[in-house]
Amino acid sequence: MKSCKIAVFILLSVALFAFKGQNSGALQGKIVPIEGVKQILVIAGADTIKVQNINGRFVLKNLPAKTYKVIIKAVAPYLDYTLNEVAVIDSATTDIGQIQLLK
């Protein structure tokens, strides 16, 4: 019985450390004018996330802590916008602020 309790304790400890190792953060921002936004993409390596645009605002939660590229595809006559090297940090929200699309 004692060895069973020890085994369960070890298993729970391993599970806790496994979940703790999964670092995540969030990314948010606003794009204006709203009618200029066609698509928002967040890219890390080979992974691309298409972001839902809600009135020019977006929030991505549970992102792995790493560096991303944010691309805003614009509707003509507005120009596309790219933001490189956006760092998402564990347990924090990175706010890229307001991006003004240019014509």
C-alpha positions as CSV (number, residue, x, y, z in Angstrom):
1,M,0.0,0.0,0.0
2,K,2.8,2.4,0.9
3,S,4.6,1.7,-2.5
4,C,1.3,2.5,-4.3
5,K,1.1,5.9,-2.5
6,I,4.7,6.7,-3.5
7,A,4.0,5.7,-7.1
8,V,0.9,8.0,-7.2
9,F,2.9,10.9,-5.7
10,I,5.7,10.5,-8.3
11,L,3.2,10.3,-11.1
12,L,1.4,13.5,-10.0
13,S,4.7,15.3,-9.5
14,V,5.8,14.4,-13.1
15,A,2.4,15.5,-14.4
16,L,2.7,18.9,-12.6
17,F,6.2,19.6,-14.0
18,A,5.1,18.6,-17.5
19,F,2.2,21.1,-17.5
20,K,4.3,23.8,-15.8
21,G,6.8,23.6,-18.7
22,Q,4.2,24.7,-21.2
23,N,4.8,28.4,-21.3
24,S,2.1,30.6,-22.8
25,G,1.2,34.3,-23.1
26,A,-1.1,36.5,-25.1
27,L,-0.9,39.0,-27.9
28,Q,-3.3,41.9,-28.6
29,G,-3.7,45.0,-30.6
30,K,-5.9,47.3,-32.6
31,I,-5.9,48.2,-36.3
32,V,-7.5,51.3,-37.8
33,P,-9.3,52.1,-39.9
34,I,-11.5,49.0,-39.5
35,E,-12.6,49.0,-43.1
36,G,-8.9,48.7,-44.2
37,V,-8.4,45.3,-42.5
38,K,-8.7,42.3,-44.8
39,Q,-6.8,39.7,-42.7
40,I,-4.6,39.5,-39.7
41,L,-1.9,36.8,-39.6
42,V,0.5,35.8,-36.7
43,I,3.4,33.7,-37.8
44,A,6.1,31.8,-35.9
45,G,8.3,29.6,-38.0
46,A,6.2,27.4,-40.2
47,D,3.0,28.0,-38.0
48,T,0.5,30.6,-39.2
49,I,-2.6,31.7,-37.2
50,K,-5.4,33.6,-38.8
51,V,-6.7,36.1,-36.3
52,Q,-10.4,37.0,-35.9
53,N,-10.8,40.8,-36.4
54,I,-13.5,42.2,-34.0
55,N,-14.0,45.9,-34.8
56,G,-10.3,46.3,-35.5
57,R,-9.3,44.7,-32.3
58,F,-7.7,41.2,-31.8
59,V,-6.6,39.1,-28.9
60,L,-4.8,35.8,-29.1
61,K,-4.5,33.8,-25.9
62,N,-2.5,30.7,-24.9
63,L,0.3,31.4,-27.4
64,P,3.6,29.7,-26.8
65,A,6.3,32.1,-25.4
66,K,8.4,33.0,-28.5
67,T,8.9,35.6,-31.1
68,Y,6.2,36.2,-33.8
69,K,5.6,38.2,-37.0
70,V,2.3,40.0,-37.3
71,I,1.1,40.7,-40.8
72,I,-2.0,42.8,-41.6
73,K,-3.3,42.3,-45.1
74,A,-5.1,45.4,-46.1
75,V,-8.0,46.2,-48.5
76,A,-7.1,48.7,-51.3
77,P,-6.3,51.6,-51.2
78,Y,-4.7,50.8,-47.8
79,L,-1.2,49.2,-47.7
80,D,-0.3,45.9,-46.0
81,Y,1.6,46.2,-42.7
82,T,4.2,43.9,-41.1
83,L,5.5,43.9,-37.6
84,N,8.6,41.7,-37.0
85,E,10.1,40.4,-33.8
86,V,7.0,40.6,-31.5
87,A,8.0,38.8,-28.3
88,V,5.3,36.9,-26.4
89,I,6.4,36.3,-22.8
90,D,5.2,33.6,-20.5
91,S,2.2,34.6,-18.4
92,A,2.0,38.1,-19.9
93,T,0.0,39.9,-22.6
94,T,2.0,41.7,-25.3
95,D,0.1,44.7,-26.5
96,I,1.3,45.9,-29.9
97,G,-0.9,49.0,-29.5
98,Q,-2.8,50.7,-32.3
99,I,-1.6,50.3,-35.9
100,Q,-2.7,52.9,-38.4
101,L,-3.0,51.6,-41.9
102,L,-1.7,53.9,-44.6
103,K,-2.9,54.6,-48.1
